[in-house]
Amino acid sequence: MTDYLADVRRYDAAADEAVVAKIVKHLGIALRSRDASLVAASDAEELARVRTSWIGKKLGIEDAEKADAVIASVAETMKGDHNKQRVTFYYLTAKALGKLESL
């Protein structure tokens, strides 16, 4: 958990530990696989999965254009990271959409 929180705080120094913990809990067992714990920002299928499963289902945002814009923005923000942690990516998308409080 502390590793995820530290990674999120590289982008948001004031990140709430409880919110990060909720994202970690949501992702659950998927975080055990290195491949599943990362977001491949260059893979269109992966980004569609983020849009559908995370932004659509969990955050309740159905506007695909808005979701895609946020995903592109977060990918740009994290472009310096070769390995984009899924917890951090999800946190930043939720923050950009104003949905942190609803997690």
N, C-alpha and C positions, 0 to 999 in steps of 0.2 A: 504494500500500500504506500509506503513512504517513497518508493521509487517513482510511482505514478504521480504522487503529489509533487515531488520535486520537479518532475518533467513538466507538469502543468504550470507550476510556478515560474518556470523559465519564460512563459508567455503572459502570465497573470500572477504577479507577485502576491496579490490579495486573494488568491483562490481559496475557497472554503473547503476545508478538508472533508466535511460531511457531504458536500455535493460530489466531490471526486469519489468518495466511498460509494455513493449511490450509483455512479457510472460503472465503477469496478464491479459492484454487485450485479448490475444489469448485464454486464458482459460475461460474468461468471466464468465457467469452465473454458470458454473460448480464449481467455487470456493465458491459458497454460501452453497453447501452441504458439510458437514464435511467429509463424506466418499469420495466424489469425489475430495476434495482438498488435499487428502493424497495419497501416492503411497504405495501399499502393496507389498513390495519387495519379499515377500515369495509366492506370488500368480503368477503362470506362465501365466495365462490369462491376468492379469494386466500388466505384463512386456511385453507381446506380443502386447498389446494395445499401450504401450509407444513406442515400436519399430516401429509399423506400423503407428500410427497416428502422433506422434511427430517427431521421427527420420526419418522415411520414407517420410511422406507427407510434413511436415513443414520444416525439415532441408535438405531434398533431398538426404539422405544417403540410398542407396538401398542394400548395402552389409549387409545382416542379421548377418553374423558372427562378423563383425566389430561393428555393433549396439549392439549385445548381449554382447560383451566384454566391451563396454563402460557402458552399463547398469549395468553389474556385478561390474565394478570398482566403479561406483557412489554408488551403494547399499552398497558396502564394506566401502566406505568413510563415508557414513551416518549411518552405522550400530549401532552407539551409540544412534541414535534417534529412539525412539519407533514409533513416528508419523513423517513420512518423508513427509514434505511439498512438494506438487506437483510442485510449482513454483521453489523451490530450486532444486529439482531433475531435472527438465527440464533445468534449468540454467546450472547446472553442466554437464549435458550430452552435451548441446550445446557448452560449453566451452571446454570440452574434445575433441570434434569433430572439434574445430576451427571454429564454426559457429555463434559465438556471433555477429560478425559484420554484418552478413547477416539477422539478425532478424530485 
